[in-house]
Amino acid sequence: MTYNTLVDMNIEEEKTVESENINTFNQFGLKGELMKAINDVGYETPSPIQLKTIPLLLEGKDIVGQAQTGTGKTAAFALPALLRKDSPV
């Protein structure tokens, strides 16, 4: 299967977290140095890609996300990874 095929597929969104109720990074349960870093770089509210991906990644789910440049994809994937980096696999 190629990526072009994946783009053309109609994939239903799995709702495991009520992201509509989240409007700050604190609500993801991120703590300590990670929250300090988020505050230090000036992040205030999660972007749509962050709202949809961070909760799923924190649950340990594998996902594929697509969004325009500058929408926060790197943080969406990196924040949960940094939180889990010291956790046993």
Buried (B, 14 or more C-beta within 10 A) or exposed (E): EEEEEEEEEEEEEEEEBEBEEBEEBEBBEBEEEBBEEBEEEEBEEBBEBBBBBBBBBBEEEEEEBEBEEEBBBEBBBEBBEBBEEEEEE
